[in-house]
Amino acid sequence: MAGRVPCNTCAIICSHEKEKPPRPRRIILVRHGQSQGNVDECVYTRVADPKVMLTEQGIAEAEECGREIRKMIERDGAHDWKAYFYVSPYKRPLETLRNMAEAFERSRIAGVREEPRLREQDFGNFQDQERMKIEKAARNSMGDSSTGFRETLKSDIDVGRFQPPGQQSPDMNIVIVSHGLTLRVFLMRWYKWTVEQFQGLHNFGNGKFLVMERGYGGRQNHAKPGELNYECTMTGPSYFTHLDDRQVEPWR
């Protein structure tokens, strides 16, 4: 009868509609490069925490980090790989991302998202150094706001937010550029570590990264993507004006 679809065809369509987007190949956690505050904590008595910048060494660490990440990704042998970045809005991780990106063409960057929940619990601009030490100790014992970000990230993965439908690839790499304590709390929440386990850990080094590889059989949540604006990625003037579409030589 006209207008009817055979049952087997309908089943194929329904199965296709329920197909989940591919999971990212990996999540890479990056701690910002060496900052002025890492060298001299007194800088916080003169400069507000969000505005503390990288040192020259920190810039070099960020550049090296970008090269190492690209080298690792290229070892997969995938031709269509991309990276999507989440970054703390503080100056030092933003500078880290900008210098890391020297290792990538724009065409390899699927998008960038500033995420306030990846920031440190900042010190503000303390004139009293002793008070700053007290606040820092309290911050280290309490953690920060990355718990909510974890849920957002899981939702973004479930709905395939990183690439438009029809262009989604299993060779997407998620890169989170943030702060030492924030990343430790993220790992604690993701892997359900105890407080005691968390307190026994230390931040990894400035400009260093930790890789969370894709596993098997994990719980997957269901979500509907709705209307997502895939054209609105922040890979243009806001971040990567210093990059062009040149071909970057593979890192060996």
N, C-alpha and C positions, 0 to 999 in steps of 0.2 A: 504494500500500500504506500502511496506517495506520502512523503513526510515522515515515514518511520525509519528508524535506524536499527539494523540487525543487532541482536543482543550481544554478539561477540564483539562487534565494533564498539558498542557502548561501553562494554567492560574495559576495552583497551583505552578509551578516552578517559573513563573514570580513574583507571589505574595511573594514567599519565598525570591527571590533575592532582592526584594525591602524592606524586613523587616528591620527595624532599630534596632541597638543594644540597649540593655536596658540602661536606664539612671542610673547613680550612685544613690545609696540610699540617700546619703547626701554628702555635702562638709563641711569639718571641717577646720576652720581657727585657727591656733595656733600662738600665739606670743612667741618668744623665751624667755627662762628663764632669771632671773636676770643676767645682765652682769656687768663687771667692770665699764663700762660707765654709767650704771644706778646708781651705788653707788657713783662714783666720775667722773664728766665730765672732770676733768683735765687729765684723762687717755688718752684723744684724743690728748693731746700735746706731748705724749710719744709713743703712739702706733697708727698705721694706723687703721682707722675705720674697714676695713674688718678683721683685726686680733684681735679685742677686744674679749676676752673670757668670758665664764660664770664664775660666782662666785660659791662657794660651795652651796650656797642657790639656785642658778640658776640650778645647776645640780639636786638638790633634787626636784625642781619645775618641771623640765622636766620629771623626773621619775614618779612623781605623775600624771602629765598630761597624760602620756602614759597609766597608770593604769586606769584613769578615762575614757579615750576614749575607751579602750577595754571593760570596764564594760558597757558603754553605748551601744556599738555595740552588745555585747552579749545579751542584753535585747531584741534584735530583734528576737532571737530564730532561726536564720538562721545557718545552719551547714557549708555552703560553703563560708562564708564571707571572704573578703580580703580588704586590704588597699593599695592604691597607693599614693606615697608621691611626692609632689613638694616642693623644698626647696631652699631658698636663698643661694648663694655660700659663704656668710660671715661665719666666724668661729662660732659666737654665735648661729645662727639657725642650723648650721651643728651639733654642739655639743648638741643642744636641741634634734634634731632628733635622734642622736645616743643614747641618754639616754632614750628618749621616747620608742625607739624600744626594750628596755629590757622587755617590757610587751607583745611582740609579738614573735611567732616563725617565722622563715624565710618563712615557707610555707604560712603564712598569708600575706606576703608582695608581692604584685603583681609587684612592681617596684618602682624605685626612679629616679627623674629627677631634676638635679640642674638647676635652672632657673634664669639667671642673671637679668631678669626684676623684680624679687621679692626682689632685694637688696634695701637697703636704698640709697638715694642720699648722698653718703658718704662725710665725712669731710676731708678725706685724713689724713695727719699727721700735724696738726697745732701746731706751736710753740707759737703762739699768742692766748691766751685764749679769749680775747675780739673779735678777728676776728672770732673765732670759734662760739661764741654766735650769731654773726651777720649772719653767714652762716646757722646756725641751724634755726634761725627765718625765714630766706628766704625759707628754705626747707619746713618748716611747712606750709607756706602759699601757696607754689606752688604744693605740692604733689610730686609724683615720676612716674616711668615708668611702673606701673602695668596695665595701660590701654591696652597696646598691649598684655600682658599676658592673660587678660580676653578673648580676641578673640581667642588666641591659645587654652585656656582651653575649650571654647565652641566648637571649631573644634575637639579637642581630644574626647570630649564627643560624638559628632555627629558621628564620624567614629568608635567609640568603640576601642580606642587605648590601653585601659588598659588590655585587655585580648585577646588571640587569638580567631579567629572565631570558633564557636562550643563549646567554653568554657566560654562564656560570661554569667555573672550572674547579676541579679538586686541587689545583695547584695555586690556591690563594694562601698567602702568608699574612697573618695578623701580627702587627708589631705594636707593642704598648711601650711608650717612652714616658717614664715617670721618675719617682723618687724611691730611695732604698726602702724606707719603712712602708710606704704605700704598696710597693710590690710584694713585700713580705706578707702584709695583711691580705692582699689579693690571693697569694698562694695558700695562706691559711684557710681562707673561706672556700677556695676552689677544691682543695683536697681535704677539707674538714679536719685540719690539725687541731690538737688541743692547745689551750693557752700555754701550757708548760712546754710543748714542742715548739710553739712560736717563739717563746722567750729564750729558747736555747739556740736560736738561729741568729746569724749576723747578716747585715746587708752585703750583697756582692759589690765588687769594686766599681768605681766610677768608670763609665764608658764600657762596662761589661754587660753581657747579656746571658739570659737563661732561656732554654728552649723547652717548650711543652709540646711533645710530639703527639700526633693523633693516635688514639687507641682504638679498641674494638669493644663492641657490646655495651657501650655506655648508655645511660638513660637519655632519651631524646624527648624534648617537650614539643607539643603541637602548637602552632600559632598561624594566624593568617596575616600576610604581609600588608594587605590593604593597598592604598595608593602611596607608593614610594617615589620620590623625585630622584631618579638616578642621574639626572643631568646636573644636580646640585652637589658636586664634589668640590672640595676645597683644594684642588691641585693646580689652580691658576695663580693669579697675582698675589694672593694672600701669603703663600708659602714658598713657591718654587720658581720665582722670577729668575733666579740665578741658574736654572737648568734649561736645557733645550732638548730637542728630540734627537740629539746626536746618539750614535751607537757607542756605548761604553764597552771597552774591551773586557772580555771575561777575566775574572780574577783567578789566577793560577796559584 
